[in-house]
Amino acid sequence: MRGIMEDMPCVSTRGDGPNGRRVEGFLYRYRKGGEVRIVCVCHGRFLSPAEFVKHAGGGDVAHPLRHIVMNPTRSSFS
């Protein structure tokens, strides 16, 4: 399991609402034409990009992927 997790890019987002917080996760599926799913670290749930942004306390946004950052280095939870 650890080997699989090491191959998954780390992502994060920060909610801009009143209950906004930083949420980290792993990009689960990313291929041309495929649906992107993100596993949140705090609950281990599979979320769409829009759900991931809302999970951090953000609202409905037109382009949720623009609010998600792919982290070039491993985060503190790896």
C-alpha positions in Angstrom: 0.0 0.0 0.0 2.8 2.4 0.9 4.3 2.0 -2.6 1.1 2.9 -4.3 0.7 6.0 -2.1 4.3 7.1 -2.9 3.4 7.2 -6.6 0.3 9.3 -6.1 0.9 13.1 -6.4 0.1 15.2 -3.3 -2.4 18.0 -3.7 -3.8 20.6 -1.4 -6.4 23.4 -1.3 -7.4 26.1 1.1 -11.0 27.1 1.6 -11.7 30.8 1.4 -15.0 30.7 3.3 -15.5 31.5 7.0 -14.8 27.9 7.9 -11.9 27.6 5.4 -8.9 25.4 6.2 -6.1 23.7 4.4 -6.9 20.2 3.2 -4.4 17.8 1.7 -4.9 14.7 -0.3 -3.6 12.4 -3.1 -4.5 12.7 -6.7 -6.0 9.3 -7.4 -6.8 9.2 -11.0 -5.3 11.5 -13.7 -5.3 10.4 -17.2 -6.3 12.0 -20.5 -10.1 12.0 -20.7 -10.5 10.3 -17.3 -12.3 11.5 -14.3 -10.0 13.1 -11.6 -10.6 11.8 -8.1 -8.8 13.0 -4.9 -8.4 11.0 -1.7 -8.5 13.4 1.2 -6.0 12.7 4.0 -8.3 13.6 6.9 -11.0 11.1 6.1 -9.7 8.8 3.3 -12.7 9.7 1.2 -12.7 9.8 -2.6 -13.8 13.3 -3.8 -14.2 15.1 -7.1 -12.2 18.3 -7.4 -15.3 20.4 -6.6 -16.0 18.3 -3.6 -12.4 18.6 -2.4 -12.6 22.4 -2.6 -15.9 22.4 -0.7 -14.4 19.9 1.9 -11.8 22.6 2.7 -14.6 25.2 3.3 -14.7 26.7 -0.1 -17.8 27.4 -2.1 -19.0 26.5 -5.5 -16.3 27.6 -8.0 -16.5 27.5 -11.8 -13.1 25.8 -12.2 -12.2 23.8 -9.1 -8.9 22.5 -10.5 -7.6 26.1 -10.4 -8.0 26.0 -6.6 -6.0 22.8 -6.1 -2.3 22.9 -5.9 -0.1 19.9 -6.9 2.7 19.8 -4.4 6.1 19.1 -6.0 7.6 17.5 -2.9 6.2 15.0 -0.4 4.1 16.5 2.3 4.3 16.0 6.1 1.8 13.2 5.9 3.8 10.9 3.7 
